[in-house]
Amino acid sequence: MLRAMPNALVLGAGIMGLSAAWGLARAGWSVTIVEQDDRPNPRGASVDDHRLIRHAYGAERGYMRMVDEAYAAWDMLWADLGETLHVPTGVLALGEAGPGWLAESRAALAAGGHAFTDLGPAALEARFPILAGAGLGDAFHMAPGGVLLARRIVAALSAHLERRGVAFRRARAVAADPARATLALEDGTTLGADLLVVAAGPWAPRFLPGLAARVTASRQVVVYLEPPPEHRAAWAAAPMLIDLSEQGGFYAVPPVAGTPLKIGDHRFSLQGDADDPREAGAAEAEAILALARPRLRGMAGYRVLGARACYYDVEPRERFLLEPLGERALVMSGFSGHGFKFGPLLGLAVAGEDRMARAAWAAGHG
């Protein structure tokens, strides 16, 4: 007698929900994804031009070690998609001298056998003339690392899953019952499965009341820029930039694959509601620009192309949550801005037979 194909119900079609569906479909599951908006969802945390992948993780050596596994999972996904949506750029990390994220990253990278090059202010300006070295305390450069083309990845993965038979249902869920592995929809329909995966990003606490004490929606603003003509060639060849100044650091993503230069704030606002508009106000944009002015040379010549907000789901210690909800459900949450790089790896973990025992590993303790 043929064994019935197990079925899974996934709430959310961001990178985590899609990755879970990808892993489960590869493992022989029948999968249905429920998504409240268009695909890719323009309000989704994972739907922007870029996300970054890098080994430097401060003292978080568990996540650093997972990055090589993440690259291998991305290679599996590229093979399935038939295209590689990743641009190698390298990583440039700047910060204060002495103890802190850079020193912790350097120690972890050295212990893990990852090569990097230390840079002082003069060397920084000579190698990257788009940057000002004044006030720089510490810096290093790594060749590995790059930009994941997030919006294109989400769109391509969604289309791939549809082609291989994953069902998509555009509907607004109003309640989840982990014990029964069911979702109640706004139209009165109830869907059920053998396994429920809640991957609803900043909306997840609405479905899982206990999650609200652990995960906070956080409005994050990014600004898109056009460099002045004299800096465009340098930016086209630039690494991703992580500036961790105590006065308020920022990150910058170079203009790769037809995307604009983007800068954003490392800090979490921990404010706002996931249903708020994604347009960013002038004051929000100016707050981001103010972070970058001391470091980007000739900032007055940069043209602002636009600004927008997204919403992260933030766990206080930035620990990923891949946890069982009873025997028939899992939650994927707490990914803030750095979970995207691990999406396919976490999706494969959801598909594994040990999925219910992956909490410590997913939180970087593996």
C-alpha positions as CSV (number, residue, x, y, z in Angstrom):
1,M,0.0,0.0,0.0
2,L,1.3,3.4,-0.9
3,R,2.0,5.8,2.0
4,A,0.1,9.1,1.8
5,M,2.3,12.1,1.1
6,P,2.7,14.2,4.3
7,N,1.3,17.7,3.9
8,A,2.5,21.0,5.4
9,L,0.9,24.4,5.8
10,V,3.2,27.4,5.8
11,L,2.0,30.9,6.9
12,G,4.0,33.6,5.2
13,A,5.8,33.8,1.8
14,G,8.9,35.7,2.8
15,I,12.3,34.1,2.6
16,M,11.7,31.9,5.6
17,G,8.3,30.6,4.6
18,L,9.4,30.0,1.0
19,S,12.6,28.4,2.2
20,A,10.6,26.1,4.6
21,A,8.4,25.2,1.7
22,W,11.4,24.6,-0.6
23,G,13.0,22.2,2.0
24,L,9.8,20.3,2.6
25,A,8.9,20.0,-1.1
26,R,12.4,18.6,-1.8
27,A,11.8,16.1,1.1
28,G,8.6,14.9,-0.5
29,W,6.0,16.9,1.3
30,S,2.9,18.4,-0.2
31,V,3.0,22.1,0.7
32,T,0.4,24.9,0.8
33,I,1.6,28.5,1.5
34,V,-0.8,31.1,2.8
35,E,0.2,34.7,2.1
36,Q,-1.9,37.9,2.7
37,D,-0.4,40.0,0.0
38,D,1.1,39.9,-3.5
39,R,4.2,37.8,-4.1
40,P,6.8,39.1,-3.5
41,N,5.0,40.9,-0.7
42,P,6.2,44.6,-0.9
43,R,5.6,44.9,2.9
44,G,7.7,41.8,3.7
45,A,10.9,42.1,5.7
46,S,12.8,40.1,3.0
47,V,11.6,42.1,0.0
48,D,14.1,44.7,-0.7
49,D,17.0,45.0,-3.3
50,H,19.6,43.5,-1.0
51,R,20.5,41.4,1.9
52,L,24.1,40.6,3.0
53,I,26.0,37.4,3.7
54,R,29.3,37.6,5.7
55,H,31.3,35.6,8.2
56,A,32.1,38.5,10.6
57,Y,29.7,38.1,13.5
58,G,31.3,39.6,16.5
59,A,31.4,37.1,19.4
60,E,28.6,35.0,17.8
61,R,30.8,32.2,16.7
62,G,27.9,29.8,16.2
63,Y,26.4,32.0,13.5
64,M,29.9,32.5,12.0
65,R,30.3,28.8,11.6
66,M,26.8,28.5,10.1
67,V,27.7,30.8,7.2
68,D,29.7,28.1,5.3
69,E,26.7,25.8,5.7
70,A,24.5,28.7,4.5
71,Y,26.6,29.1,1.3
72,A,26.2,25.4,0.6
73,A,22.4,25.7,1.0
74,W,22.4,28.7,-1.4
75,D,24.3,26.7,-3.9
76,M,21.6,24.0,-3.8
77,L,19.0,26.7,-4.3
78,W,20.9,28.3,-7.2
79,A,21.0,24.9,-8.9
80,D,17.2,24.5,-8.5
81,L,16.5,28.1,-9.7
82,G,18.9,27.8,-12.6
83,E,20.5,31.2,-11.7
84,T,22.8,32.6,-9.1
85,L,21.3,35.7,-7.4
86,H,24.4,36.6,-5.4
87,V,27.1,39.2,-6.1
88,P,30.5,38.7,-4.3
89,T,31.7,42.1,-3.0
90,G,33.8,41.4,0.1
91,V,33.3,43.0,3.5
92,L,34.8,46.2,5.0
93,A,34.2,46.5,8.7
94,L,34.9,49.8,10.6
95,G,34.6,50.7,14.2
96,E,36.1,51.8,17.5
97,A,39.5,50.7,18.6
98,G,39.8,48.4,21.6
99,P,37.2,45.9,22.8
100,G,34.0,45.5,20.9
101,W,32.4,43.9,17.8
102,L,35.5,44.3,15.5
103,A,37.9,42.9,18.1
104,E,35.5,40.0,18.8
105,S,35.0,39.4,15.1
106,R,38.8,39.4,14.4
107,A,39.4,36.8,17.2
108,A,36.6,34.6,16.0
109,L,37.6,34.8,12.3
110,A,41.2,34.0,13.2
111,A,40.2,31.0,15.3
112,G,38.0,29.8,12.4
113,G,40.8,30.1,9.8
114,H,39.2,33.0,7.9
115,A,41.6,35.5,6.3
116,F,41.2,39.3,6.7
117,T,43.4,42.4,6.3
118,D,43.7,45.0,9.0
119,L,43.5,48.6,7.8
120,G,44.5,51.9,9.4
121,P,43.0,55.3,8.4
122,A,45.7,56.0,5.7
123,A,45.4,52.6,4.2
124,L,41.6,52.8,4.2
125,E,41.6,56.1,2.3
126,A,44.2,54.9,-0.2
127,R,42.3,51.7,-0.9
128,F,38.8,53.1,-0.7
129,P,38.9,56.8,-1.7
130,I,35.2,57.1,-1.3
131,L,35.7,56.9,2.4
132,A,37.1,59.3,5.0
133,G,39.5,57.8,7.6
134,A,39.3,60.7,10.1
135,G,38.3,59.4,13.5
136,L,38.6,55.8,12.5
137,G,39.6,53.5,15.3
138,D,39.8,50.1,13.7
139,A,39.1,48.4,10.4
140,F,39.5,45.2,8.5
141,H,38.7,43.9,5.0
142,M,37.6,40.3,4.0
143,A,37.4,39.0,0.5
144,P,34.6,36.5,1.1
145,G,31.1,37.9,1.5
146,G,28.5,39.5,-0.8
147,V,25.1,40.8,-1.7
148,L,22.1,38.6,-2.0
149,L,19.6,40.1,-4.4
150,A,16.7,39.7,-2.1
151,R,13.7,40.8,-4.1
152,R,14.7,38.8,-7.1
153,I,15.4,35.7,-4.9
154,V,12.0,35.8,-3.3
155,A,10.3,36.2,-6.7
156,A,12.4,33.4,-8.3
157,L,11.9,31.0,-5.4
158,S,8.1,31.7,-5.3
159,A,7.9,31.0,-9.1
160,H,10.0,27.8,-8.7
161,L,7.9,26.4,-5.9
162,E,4.7,27.1,-7.9
163,R,6.2,25.2,-10.9
164,R,7.0,22.2,-8.7
165,G,3.5,22.0,-7.3
166,V,3.5,24.0,-4.1
167,A,0.1,25.6,-3.7
168,F,-0.3,29.3,-2.9
169,R,-3.4,30.7,-1.3
170,R,-3.7,34.5,-1.1
171,A,-5.7,35.0,2.1
172,R,-5.5,36.8,5.4
173,A,-5.1,34.4,8.3
174,V,-6.8,35.5,11.6
175,A,-5.8,32.7,13.9
176,A,-3.4,29.8,14.2
177,D,-4.0,26.6,16.3
178,P,-0.6,24.9,16.7
179,A,-2.0,21.9,18.5
180,R,-4.3,21.1,15.6
181,A,-1.9,22.4,12.9
182,T,-4.6,24.6,11.5
183,L,-5.1,28.2,10.3
184,A,-8.4,30.1,10.4
185,L,-8.8,32.5,7.5
186,E,-10.7,35.8,7.3
187,D,-13.3,34.3,4.9
188,G,-14.3,31.7,7.5
189,T,-12.3,28.8,6.0
190,T,-10.1,26.6,8.2
191,L,-7.0,24.9,6.7
192,G,-5.2,22.0,8.3
193,A,-2.1,19.9,7.7
194,D,0.2,17.4,9.3
195,L,2.7,20.2,10.0
196,L,2.1,23.9,10.5
197,V,5.0,26.4,10.0
198,V,4.4,29.9,11.2
199,A,6.8,32.2,9.3
200,A,4.9,35.4,9.4
201,G,7.8,37.8,10.2
202,P,6.7,40.8,12.2
203,W,3.1,39.7,12.1
204,A,3.8,36.4,13.8
205,P,3.1,37.5,17.4
206,R,-0.5,38.2,16.4
207,F,-1.0,34.5,15.8
208,L,1.1,33.2,18.7
209,P,0.4,35.3,21.8
210,G,3.4,33.9,23.7
211,L,5.7,35.2,21.0
212,A,4.8,38.8,21.8
213,A,6.9,38.8,24.9
214,R,9.9,37.6,22.9
215,V,9.8,39.2,19.5
216,T,9.2,42.9,18.7
217,A,8.3,44.5,15.4
218,S,10.9,47.1,14.5
219,R,10.6,49.8,11.9
220,Q,13.9,50.1,10.0
221,V,14.5,52.9,7.4
222,V,16.9,52.7,4.4
223,V,17.9,55.4,2.0
224,Y,18.8,54.9,-1.6
225,L,21.5,57.2,-3.1
226,E,23.2,57.9,-6.4
227,P,26.9,58.7,-5.9
228,P,28.4,61.7,-7.6
229,P,30.1,61.0,-11.0
230,E,33.6,61.0,-9.5
231,H,32.7,58.2,-7.1
232,R,30.6,55.9,-9.2
233,A,33.3,53.6,-10.5
234,A,34.7,53.2,-7.0
235,W,31.3,52.3,-5.6
236,A,30.7,49.8,-8.4
237,A,33.8,47.9,-7.2
238,A,33.3,48.6,-3.4
239,P,32.7,46.0,-0.7
240,M,29.7,46.0,1.6
241,L,30.4,48.4,4.4
242,I,29.7,47.9,8.1
243,D,30.4,51.0,10.2
244,L,30.0,50.5,13.9
245,S,30.8,53.9,15.3
246,E,29.6,54.5,18.8
247,Q,28.1,57.7,17.6
248,G,25.7,55.7,15.5
249,G,26.9,53.2,12.9
250,F,25.4,52.4,9.5
251,Y,25.8,49.9,6.8
252,A,26.2,50.5,3.1
253,V,25.4,48.2,0.2
254,P,27.2,49.0,-3.1
255,P,25.2,49.5,-6.3
256,V,25.3,45.9,-7.7
257,A,23.4,44.3,-10.5
258,G,21.5,47.5,-11.4
259,T,20.4,48.3,-7.8
260,P,21.1,51.7,-6.1
261,L,23.6,52.4,-3.3
262,K,21.7,51.8,-0.1
263,I,22.5,52.9,3.5
264,G,20.7,51.9,6.7
265,D,20.9,52.0,10.5
266,H,22.4,49.1,12.4
267,R,20.3,50.0,15.5
268,F,16.8,48.6,16.0
269,S,14.0,51.1,16.5
270,L,11.8,48.5,18.2
271,Q,8.8,50.8,17.3
272,G,5.9,50.8,15.0
273,D,3.3,48.3,13.7
274,A,3.8,45.9,10.9
275,D,0.7,47.2,9.1
276,D,2.1,50.8,9.0
277,P,2.9,52.4,5.6
278,R,6.3,51.6,4.2
279,E,7.0,55.2,3.0
280,A,9.7,56.9,5.1
281,G,9.5,60.6,6.0
282,A,12.1,63.2,5.4
283,A,13.2,63.2,9.1
284,E,13.6,59.5,9.0
285,A,15.8,59.7,5.9
286,E,17.8,62.5,7.3
287,A,18.6,60.5,10.5
288,I,20.2,57.8,8.2
289,L,22.1,60.3,6.1
290,A,23.5,61.9,9.3
291,L,25.1,58.6,10.2
292,A,26.9,58.3,6.9
293,R,28.1,61.9,6.5
294,P,31.3,61.6,8.6
295,R,32.4,58.6,6.7
296,L,31.4,59.1,3.0
297,R,33.7,61.5,1.3
298,G,31.9,64.3,-0.6
299,M,28.5,63.4,0.8
300,A,27.0,66.7,-0.4
301,G,27.4,65.4,-3.9
302,Y,25.2,62.3,-3.4
303,R,21.7,62.5,-4.7
304,V,18.9,60.9,-2.6
305,L,16.8,58.6,-4.8
306,G,14.3,57.7,-2.1
307,A,13.7,56.1,1.3
308,R,11.5,53.4,2.7
309,A,10.8,51.4,5.8
310,C,10.6,47.7,6.4
311,Y,9.7,45.9,9.6
312,Y,12.0,43.3,11.2
313,D,11.0,40.8,13.9
314,V,13.6,41.3,16.6
315,E,14.5,38.9,19.5
316,P,16.4,40.8,22.2
317,R,19.6,38.8,21.9
318,E,19.2,38.4,18.1
319,R,18.7,34.7,18.5
320,F,16.8,33.0,15.7
321,L,13.7,31.1,16.8
322,L,13.1,27.7,15.1
323,E,11.1,26.1,17.8
324,P,8.4,23.5,18.1
325,L,4.9,24.5,19.1
326,G,3.7,21.2,20.4
327,E,4.1,18.1,18.2
328,R,2.7,19.4,14.9
329,A,3.8,23.0,14.5
330,L,7.0,25.1,14.3
331,V,7.6,28.8,14.5
332,M,10.3,30.6,12.5
333,S,10.9,34.1,14.0
334,G,13.3,36.6,15.5
335,F,15.4,37.0,12.3
336,S,15.9,40.8,12.5
337,G,18.0,42.0,9.5
338,H,20.5,39.1,9.4
339,G,18.3,36.0,9.1
340,F,18.0,36.2,5.3
341,K,21.4,34.8,4.6
342,F,20.4,31.7,6.5
343,G,17.0,31.2,4.8
344,P,17.7,28.1,2.7
345,L,19.7,26.5,5.4
346,L,16.9,27.0,7.9
347,G,14.4,25.7,5.3
348,L,16.4,22.5,5.0
349,A,16.4,22.2,8.8
350,V,12.6,22.4,8.8
351,A,12.5,19.5,6.4
352,G,14.8,17.4,8.5
353,E,13.5,14.6,10.7
354,D,15.1,16.4,13.7
355,R,13.2,19.6,13.0
356,M,11.7,19.7,16.5
357,A,15.1,19.6,18.1
358,R,16.8,22.5,16.2
359,A,16.2,25.3,18.6
360,A,19.7,25.6,20.0
361,W,21.4,25.2,16.6
362,A,19.1,27.8,15.0
363,A,19.9,30.2,17.9
364,G,23.6,30.0,17.0
365,H,24.6,27.5,19.7
366,G,25.4,24.7,17.3
